[in-house]
Amino acid sequence: MLSIRDCLDYCDLTEDEVALIAEHEGIPDVAAAQVACGLVQTPEGVLVLTHYMLDLIELATERGDLRKAEEARRLCARFMADHPLPH
């Protein structure tokens, strides 16, 4: 079984990005890291991960949790810069 560190090293995601994915999917961080490792390998998967993060920004904004929304926005921007989608 892969550890969260193995997954992070392999797929070039941060612990914070994985934590957002775990929150979106309601799964432990280790499981989210394993899922994200697979998704980040394809443009379609990167799009899915981007949508997860955008969903969390929207939910936090709707709840009035502006700190959480801003943190998710910052992480999403970094993720999109690190994993650009082809046009």
C-alpha positions in Angstrom: 0.0 0.0 0.0 1.2 3.5 -0.9 1.7 6.1 1.8 0.4 9.6 1.4 4.1 10.7 1.0 4.6 8.2 -1.8 1.6 9.5 -3.6 2.5 13.2 -3.1 6.0 12.6 -4.3 4.8 10.7 -7.4 2.0 13.0 -8.5 3.3 16.4 -7.5 0.4 17.4 -5.3 0.6 19.2 -2.0 -0.9 18.0 1.2 -3.3 20.9 1.2 -4.5 20.0 -2.3 -5.0 16.4 -1.2 -6.9 17.6 1.9 -9.3 19.6 -0.3 -9.9 16.5 -2.5 -10.5 14.4 0.7 -12.9 17.0 2.0 -14.8 17.1 -1.3 -15.1 13.3 -1.5 -15.5 12.7 2.2 -12.6 10.2 2.3 -9.4 10.0 4.3 -6.4 11.9 3.0 -4.4 8.8 2.1 -7.3 7.5 -0.1 -7.7 11.0 -1.7 -3.9 11.0 -2.5 -4.2 7.7 -4.2 -7.3 8.8 -6.2 -5.6 12.1 -7.1 -2.5 10.3 -8.3 -4.5 8.5 -10.9 -6.6 11.5 -11.9 -3.7 13.9 -12.3 -2.2 11.7 -15.0 -4.7 12.7 -17.6 -6.3 16.0 -18.8 -9.7 14.7 -17.9 -8.6 13.8 -14.4 -7.0 17.3 -13.9 -10.3 18.8 -15.0 -12.2 16.6 -12.4 -9.8 17.7 -9.7 -10.2 21.3 -10.7 -13.9 21.0 -10.5 -13.6 19.5 -7.0 -11.7 22.5 -5.8 -14.1 24.9 -7.5 -17.0 23.1 -5.9 -15.4 23.7 -2.5 -14.9 27.4 -3.2 -18.6 27.7 -4.1 -19.8 25.8 -1.0 -17.5 27.8 1.4 -18.8 31.0 -0.2 -22.4 30.0 0.2 -21.8 29.1 3.8 -20.2 32.5 4.4 -16.8 30.9 5.3 -14.8 33.4 3.4 -11.5 32.2 5.0 -12.1 28.7 3.7 -13.2 30.0 0.3 -10.0 32.1 -0.1 -7.8 29.2 1.0 -9.5 26.9 -1.5 -9.2 29.6 -4.2 -5.5 30.0 -3.5 -4.9 26.2 -3.7 -7.0 25.9 -6.9 -5.0 28.7 -8.6 -1.8 27.0 -7.6 -3.1 23.6 -8.8 -4.2 25.0 -12.1 -0.8 26.7 -12.6 1.0 23.5 -11.8 -1.3 21.3 -14.0 -2.5 23.4 -16.9 -5.1 22.0 -19.2 -4.5 21.9 -22.9 -6.7 24.1 -25.0 
